[in-house]
Amino acid sequence: MFENQRFGYLGFVLVVFVNRSSMYCLYLKGLCLFLMAIKGNSADGRTRSSVQIFIVIGLCCFFYILGAWQRSGFGKGDSIALAITKSNADCDVASNLNFETHHGGETESIDEVDSSPKVFEPCKAQYTDYTPCQDQKRAMTFPRENMNYRERHCPPDEEKLHCLIPAPNGYVTPFPWPKSRDYVPYANAPYKALTVEKAIQNWIQYEGNVFRFPGGGTQFPQGADKYIDQLASVIPIDNGKVRTALDTGCGVASLGAYLWSRKVIAMSFAPRDSHEAQVQFALERGVPAVIGVLGTIRMPYPSRAFDMAHCSRCLIPWGANAGIYLKEVDRVLRPGGYWVLSGPPINWRTNYKAWQRPKEELQEEQRSIEEVAKLLCWEKTYEKGEIAIWQKSANPESCQERQENSRANICESSDADNVWYKKMDGCITPYPDEVSGGELKPFPQRLYATPPRISSGSVPGVSVDSYEEDNNRWKKHVNAYKKVNKLVDTGRYRNIMDMNAGLGSFAAAIESPKLWTMNVVPTIAERSTLGVIYERGLIGIYHDWCEAFSTYPRTYDLIHANGLFSLYKGKCDFEDILLEIDRILRPEGAAIFRDNVDVLIKVQKLVSGMRWDAKMVDHEDGPLFPEKVLFAVKKYWVVGGSNSTSSSQ
């Protein structure tokens, strides 16, 4: 009796010890068999018991060291472990995880994780194009001064919707790029106001069941290509030196659409419904865009981000408030970068009657712009017709002397990238010590060249070596993704988002003319790395995922999140983050979540109640790694269909 109790106790201790990490479980069976064997001989006396105890303790120590060695990544047992776990359905990709489009109704049923998940019902049809932080009714309760009412105003927790935003009836997957540049299915954004309001300006035309975008704009009715040719006669657009552009008041983003063929990627923004659905149309076309406005708070971009900034009759009062908006553009414009202004007040002497504005008012507006530009050390390099181009000085010494002589208000250098809900205060962003205008390589070389912010040590904890290691790691991760979702680089996914972008290495690994990536750096991230992302020739934005993103529903084809849920654990509810992902992901769009297994189990259970198909797979280096990958596909369903029910929300 004593012997049985003693060996039972030893077995229990050993099992607890071994199970402290899943990497030891492969050796558990052998140890248990050993214990059973020595237990059968326990009647030989107490003398052998002491020997057996020492043997067990020795084996525990041996396997602990072996397990730690395996965990370090240098072990050779991964192939054995992988072979063993292939029989485990939870670690394999399910055969019914279909990434193709259907448009015919429901896909196969979702696999249950464990207990019945919470089921999320559809929202009412009125929320089809719901943008929580730019909701029109809420916006009208805020002051109109300085466009405050058009800025982000998010609902409090008690007003958040906990239902699924439906797609409009007849919704289809957008046309692949480059056809999507010129054609958008009418059912996806059924709004005709722009076809009437901008008919003579060649913005958009309605033809049968599609919208056609001829490439025109208010200031370029002959087409964006000819307009860009005119800019390219002054700005080095075609040689890779100008890679990132900011288009303020973008309309339907035709400038960004046509810059793409010149290998220039534009971050376009416009207010919510200033003209109906303009940003929605831009994203349906496959052009980067967000809902945004120059108002009272800083733009959600880092300092020195853009090679070029552009305003084509964007109706922004550039000379007002001591040039506060020009100073904000200066903050995000790289030394040596260009600012383009076309439309009022340029060439006001000729056009004041057509613009129906007093010429004295236009004259004063241009005088104010010229005065602020001089203070910012911008040199006007071109003015012809209604287009004027300034270049920001790449020489910080001469600019510093000019600003000191004028007693300009200079910002604290440490605040240049601190922008989330931070008020514009009208100060001038100083030139950094470590960055000048000539250090960046032309694109695409700059994609993998060491960014100046890293080589100068400006990003704490990131060295040149760790930057290169990050690039290599994400090349490996992306190759593994493509083995599971073979559509990643086929053109099926045009609009891609990385919700926790880090150094931008995921976007760099999938970079292709067929797609673009919105690199989101969470405001609570350990490091502010968005400046590095822009120095690589990529684009992105700061955001807090406890709030809704500044975009319309159904505007991204593929969403990637690495460690996002671990980052926000205890900060806000996973449910709210996942409902926001569901809102901005297209029907039959895909998601890839990389995180610790305990976190992904919770995520998988939630999405199983959200009309998603999801399956977890092992880390590409083997099942012994606690980090796993959850692949998911959002099902196709539309408002009012047989697969949709009404909601009380």
Salt bridges, closest charged atoms under 4 A:
GLU3 OE1 - ARG6 NH2 2.13
ASP44 OD2 - ARG48 NH1 1.80
ASP111 OD2 - LYS615 NZ 3.44
ASP114 OD1 - LYS605 NZ 3.70
ASP129 OD1 - ARG554 NH2 2.82
ASP157 OD1 - LYS160 NZ 3.14
GLU159 OE1 - ARG138 NH2 3.05
ASP182 OD1 - ARG181 NE 3.03
GLU197 OE2 - HIS275 ND1 3.02
GLU207 OE2 - ARG212 NE 2.81
ASP225 OD1 - ARG262 NH2 3.39
ASP229 OD1 - ARG262 NH2 2.79
ASP238 OD1 - ARG262 NH1 3.64
ASP247 OD1 - HIS310 ND1 2.86
ASP273 OD2 - ARG272 NH1 1.99
GLU284 OE2 - ARG586 NH1 2.92
ASP307 OD1 - ARG334 NE 2.88
ASP307 OD2 - ARG446 NH1 3.33
GLU328 OE2 - ARG331 NH2 2.86
ASP330 OD1 - LYS392 NZ 3.50
GLU361 OE2 - ARG357 NH2 2.88
GLU364 OE2 - ARG367 NH2 2.68
GLU365 OE1 - ARG357 NH2 2.67
GLU370 OE2 - LYS380 NZ 2.38
GLU371 OE1 - ARG367 NH1 2.95
GLU383 OE1 - LYS380 NZ 2.52
ASP417 OD2 - ARG453 NH1 3.48
GLU434 OE2 - ARG304 NH2 3.71
ASP470 OD1 - ARG473 NH2 2.72
ASP489 OD2 - LYS482 NZ 3.32
ASP498 OD1 - HIS560 ND1 2.98
GLU535 OE2 - ARG453 NE 3.08
GLU547 OE1 - ARG152 NH2 2.76
ASP557 OD1 - ARG586 NE 2.65
GLU575 OE2 - LYS118 NZ 3.15
GLU575 OE2 - HIS162 ND1 2.90
ASP576 OD2 - LYS160 NZ 3.78
ASP576 OD1 - HIS162 ND1 3.66
GLU580 OE1 - ARG583 NE 2.84
ASP582 OD1 - LYS634 NZ 3.96
GLU588 OE2 - HIS102 ND1 2.74
GLU588 OE1 - HIS103 ND1 3.90
ASP618 OD1 - LYS628 NZ 2.78
GLU620 OE2 - HIS477 ND1 2.04
GLU620 OE1 - ARG594 NH2 3.10
ASP621 OD1 - LYS476 NZ 2.53
ASP621 OD2 - HIS619 ND1 3.92
GLU627 OE1 - ARG594 NH1 2.92
GLU627 OE1 - HIS619 NE2 3.51
